[in-house]
Amino acid sequence: MSGLVLVTGSSGRIGRAVVAELQARRLPVRGFDRTPTPDLADCVVGDVADAAAVDRALTDVTTLIHLAATPDDADFVTELLPNNILGVYHVLEAARRARVKRMILASSGQVVWYQRFRGPLPITAADLPTPRYWYAAGKAFLEAAGRAFAEKFGISVIAARLGWCPRTAEHIQELKVEEWGQDVYLSPADAGRFFACAVQAPGPIPFAIIYATSKPVHQVYYDLEPAATLLDYRPLDRWPDGCEVS
């Protein structure tokens, strides 16, 4: 789709990679985060819990990439509720008012956490959610809200169940010894390519749950075929490509 792309959470690890890829493809992009996004002139500084700031960020936007969230389990009342629940409400409602054509919502493989122990593999979009805990339950809420907006308002919605993109040196050390983690690894560069492909994918895509990882090392845990067929996304990296944290 053409038009202005808003990336919420644009200053985060994945957000910066998404912005860079969109810019490389010469797509107009605006950022939204609590801090300014490096090398991005069009950036609204604000919080997803602030409805007025979210409305400003979505002015004239055609496509939304919603990444902003507390990125893992944390205190529900002070962190997950304002950032991952109320924030979803503000962002999706503002996108509706702005007449956004496509919403690409960052979910998580943690939504089907226990399925990887039980099988069968690979896990598909048809498998029932087995959330890890409150963070993953919030992502299931995000997916359900996205489906509601697709059905009620006719907005194209892609719920992206992302693999593990390490944010810290501790995450990297954990991945070095966790074979399953290496198999669901998502490099920042592949994340950028995935979201850019989701922006540019031709319609119609009324609603879809799509997994995104880099190339598995040992075992394919998530069904990556929909990403290829619907979005023309095929990962280029494999663990540990691009895992370094500055």
N, C-alpha and C positions, 0 to 999 in steps of 0.2 A: 504494500500500500504506500502511496505517496503522501506527502504532508509532514507536518512537524511531529516528531517523536519525543514524548516526555519519558525520562528515566528517573523514577524515584529511587532513592538510595544511590545516587550517582557518584558519591564520594567513597563508597565501599569497594571492597576488593573486586567483586564481580561488576559492580556499577561502573568503575573506571574502565574495565576491559570492554564492557558493552558500549560505553560512550566512544572509546577509541575505535572500535570496529565500525560503528555507525558513521563516524567521521571519515574513516578510511573509504567507506562506500559513498561518501558525499551526500549523506542523508541529513537533513536539518534536525538538530537534536537540542533539547533543553534538559537541564538537570534540576533535580530537587533533592535537597539534603540539608542536614543541620549545619553543615560546613560547606564553603565553596568547593566546587569540583575543579581540580587542576586542569588547565588547558581547555576550559570550556567557558566561553564568554556569556552564553545565555544560561544562567543558573539562578534559580530562585532558592534562597536560603529560608528554611522553615521546617516545621515538624508535621508529620502526618496526623497528629492529634489536633492540629490547628486547622479547622475547616476553612477559614478565610485564606490562609496561606496555600492550602491545597487548591482552592478555587483559582487563585492567581496563577499557580503553576500550570493549570490545565487550560488556560485561555488559548484558543486557536489551535489546540492539539488535535491531531488526527489519530495517532496511535499511542497507547500507554504501555510502558513496560514498568510493572510495579515490583520493585525489589526491596523497598524500604521495610525493615522489620528488625526486631530483636532476633538474632540469627540462630538461637538454640534455646534450650530450656533455661528459664530464669524465673524470678518471682512473678507470679501471675498477675497480681493486683497492680504492682508498680511498673512492670516492664511489658509483659505479654498483652495485658488488657488494653492499655493505651496504644501500643505500637502495632500489635498484630491483629487486634479485633476492632477497636474503635478506628484505628488508622485505615483498615480495609473499608469500613463503612464510609468514611469521609472520601477516600480516593475513588471508590466505585460510584458513589452518588455524584461527586463532582465530574467524573468522566461522563456519566449519563447526561448531566446538564450541559456539558460542553459538546455533546453529540459526537463523542469519540467513536470511531468506526471499529477499532480492534483493541482489545485489552489482552496483554500477555502477562500473566500473573505467576510470580515465582513461588511455587510450592516446593515440596521436598520429598525425597525418597523415604524419609522417616514416616510418611503417611502409611506406608506398607511395610513397616519395620519388621514385624514378626513373620511376614510371608517369606522372607529370605531364609528363615530357619526351616519352615514347613514345606516349601515348594508348592506346586511345581515351578520350575524356572524355565525361561525367564518370566518375571512378573509383568503382567500386562495391565492396561488401563481397566480391564474388566474385573480384575481381582478386587475383592472387597478391602476397604481400608482396615489396617491393624496399627493404629497410631502408637508411636513409641511413648509419648506422654503429652503434656499440655502444649508444648510447642507444635508438635505434629497434629494434635487435635485442632489447634488454631489454623493450621494449613488446610486441614479438611474443611473447616469453616470457610476459608478463602475459596476453595474449589467449589463448594456448594453455592456460595454467593455468586461466583462467576457463572455457574450454570444457570442460576436464577436470572441473571442479567441477560444472558444469551437467549433464554426462552421468552422472557417478558418483554424485552426491549429490542431484540433482534441484533444485538451487538455480537460481533465475532470475538470469541473468548478462547484463549489457549492457556490452559493450566500446565505449567512446566514443572514437572517433578524432577528437581535437580539432584545430581549426585553430590559427592563430597568435594568441595573446593576449600582446601585448608587455608585458614586465616592466620595461624600462628606457627611458630617453630615446634610447639608441642604437638600440634596436629600432624605436622610432617613426620615427626618421630613415631607417632602412633601408626600412621599409614605405612611406615617402613616395615612394621611387623604384622600388620593386619592384611592378609591376602584379600579378604572380601572388600576392604576399604580401597585397595588398589584397583579392584574391579569396578567400583562405582566412582572412582576418581573423576573429577571434572576440572580440567585446567582452566585458568582464567581466559586464555585465548580461545579455547573451544566454547566456553560460556559466551564470550562475545560473539562468536560466529553463530551459535545457536539462536541467540536473541535477534541478531540481524536477519537471519533466515526467516524467523517467525514474523518479523516486520514485513519482509518483502514477499512472503509466500502469497501466491494468488488465492483469491477466494473461490468458492465459499468455504469457510471453515466456521460453521455455526458455534460449535463447542467441541473441544478436544482436550484430553489429558495426554501429555506427551512427555516421555522420559528423556533426559539429557545427561549423558556422561561422555567422557573421553573413551578411547578404545580399551575394553577390558583386557587384563593381563592373563588371567587364569580361567574365569568363569563369567558367562554372561548372566547378570542378575536381572537387568531391566530390558524390556523389549524396546529396542532402538529403531525398529522398522518404521513405525509411524513418523518419527522424526525425519527419516529419509524420504518416505513417500509423500508426506503432507508438506514438509518444509524444505526439502532438498538439503537437509543438514546431515553431514557425515563427519564424525570427529577425525581430526588430524593428529591429535596428541595421544600419548599413552603414559601412564605413570612411569617416571617422575617428571615428565616434560612440564616445564613452566611452574613447578610447585614452589619455587623459592619465595620467601616472604621477606620484604625489605624492612 
